[in-house]
């Protein structure tokens, strides 16, 4: 067998070189594409609707993916991230190859997705005590900076959003779950007047209430006038220069008639 140099593949200017899988390819700046992460047949779910606060104006609550990462290619040192994305940005999601490339909440408006809630599989064991409720609340941290990696910053709008879990090692993505269904947050609703004409019953009720209010106001006004008039008529009025003359009488002793036979 001739030596490899006689096979007709020359390496003079690196025109040809063994490529991925032993195939002969032209040398180019590109490298072998990274292997696709393993697909885990699990879809993130919202927590029970009976749980208060499952959906708010800036957060939503997920069930923990317990027991979903017990695969041989996943180690206890691998990090498990939650990918939060706009519903229309899931097709553009590209798993970061390095920790330094992980998007933060501040990139949400530009990229349409970010990673948060870093954990490992030890936090999601398969055995769950029946008396414990374990959930993940997305968007629950108001103190962290949106430029911080892993920040669980409040969500900026009503959505819709979709999420999935991504497992990463120091070599890149390892495994990922399915995307969840769409999640829409609550919205504040302003009070608005009912458009269109009022019904006949509503008009009658408004007229009756107006008449009763007018009668009540008239009665209160009449009572006030009567009270003021009665008080002013019974009170004595005297001027500062009015004087009172009192006649003076002298007291006289009355002498009775002399007794008969008096000497």
Secondary structure as the mmCIF struct_conf table of DSSP 4:
data_model
#
loop_
_struct_conf.conf_type_id
_struct_conf.id
_struct_conf.beg_label_comp_id
_struct_conf.beg_label_asym_id
_struct_conf.beg_label_seq_id
_struct_conf.end_label_comp_id
_struct_conf.end_label_asym_id
_struct_conf.end_label_seq_id
HELX_RH_3T_P HELX_RH_3T_P1 UNK A 4 UNK A 6
BEND BEND1 UNK A 7 UNK A 8
BEND BEND2 UNK A 12 UNK A 14
STRN STRN1 UNK A 16 UNK A 18
HELX_RH_3T_P HELX_RH_3T_P2 UNK A 20 UNK A 22
STRN STRN2 UNK A 24 UNK A 26
BEND BEND3 UNK A 29 UNK A 29
HELX_LH_PP_P HELX_LH_PP_P1 UNK A 32 UNK A 37
STRN STRN3 UNK A 38 UNK A 43
STRN STRN4 UNK A 46 UNK A 46
TURN_TY1_P TURN_TY1_P1 UNK A 49 UNK A 50
BEND BEND4 UNK A 51 UNK A 51
TURN_TY1_P TURN_TY1_P2 UNK A 52 UNK A 53
BEND BEND5 UNK A 54 UNK A 54
STRN STRN5 UNK A 55 UNK A 55
BEND BEND6 UNK A 57 UNK A 58
STRN STRN6 UNK A 60 UNK A 63
TURN_TY1_P TURN_TY1_P3 UNK A 66 UNK A 67
BEND BEND7 UNK A 68 UNK A 68
TURN_TY1_P TURN_TY1_P4 UNK A 72 UNK A 73
TURN_TY1_P TURN_TY1_P5 UNK A 76 UNK A 77
BEND BEND8 UNK A 78 UNK A 78
STRN STRN7 UNK A 79 UNK A 86
HELX_RH_3T_P HELX_RH_3T_P3 UNK A 87 UNK A 92
BEND BEND9 UNK A 97 UNK A 98
HELX_RH_3T_P HELX_RH_3T_P4 UNK A 99 UNK A 101
HELX_RH_3T_P HELX_RH_3T_P5 UNK A 105 UNK A 107
HELX_RH_AL_P HELX_RH_AL_P1 UNK A 108 UNK A 111
BEND BEND10 UNK A 112 UNK A 112
STRN STRN8 UNK A 113 UNK A 119
HELX_RH_3T_P HELX_RH_3T_P6 UNK A 121 UNK A 123
BEND BEND11 UNK A 124 UNK A 124
BEND BEND12 UNK A 126 UNK A 126
TURN_TY1_P TURN_TY1_P6 UNK A 130 UNK A 131
STRN STRN9 UNK A 135 UNK A 138
TURN_TY1_P TURN_TY1_P7 UNK A 139 UNK A 139
BEND BEND13 UNK A 142 UNK A 144
TURN_TY1_P TURN_TY1_P8 UNK A 146 UNK A 147
BEND BEND14 UNK A 148 UNK A 148
TURN_TY1_P TURN_TY1_P9 UNK A 149 UNK A 149
STRN STRN10 UNK A 150 UNK A 150
HELX_LH_PP_P HELX_LH_PP_P2 UNK A 153 UNK A 155
BEND BEND15 UNK A 156 UNK A 158
STRN STRN11 UNK A 159 UNK A 169
TURN_TY1_P TURN_TY1_P10 UNK A 170 UNK A 171
STRN STRN12 UNK A 172 UNK A 178
HELX_LH_PP_P HELX_LH_PP_P3 UNK A 179 UNK A 182
STRN STRN13 UNK A 183 UNK A 184
HELX_LH_PP_P HELX_LH_PP_P4 UNK A 193 UNK A 195
BEND BEND16 UNK A 196 UNK A 196
HELX_LH_PP_P HELX_LH_PP_P5 UNK A 197 UNK A 199
HELX_RH_AL_P HELX_RH_AL_P2 UNK A 200 UNK A 234
BEND BEND17 UNK A 235 UNK A 235
TURN_TY1_P TURN_TY1_P11 UNK A 240 UNK A 241
HELX_LH_PP_P HELX_LH_PP_P6 UNK A 253 UNK A 259
TURN_TY1_P TURN_TY1_P12 UNK A 260 UNK A 261
#
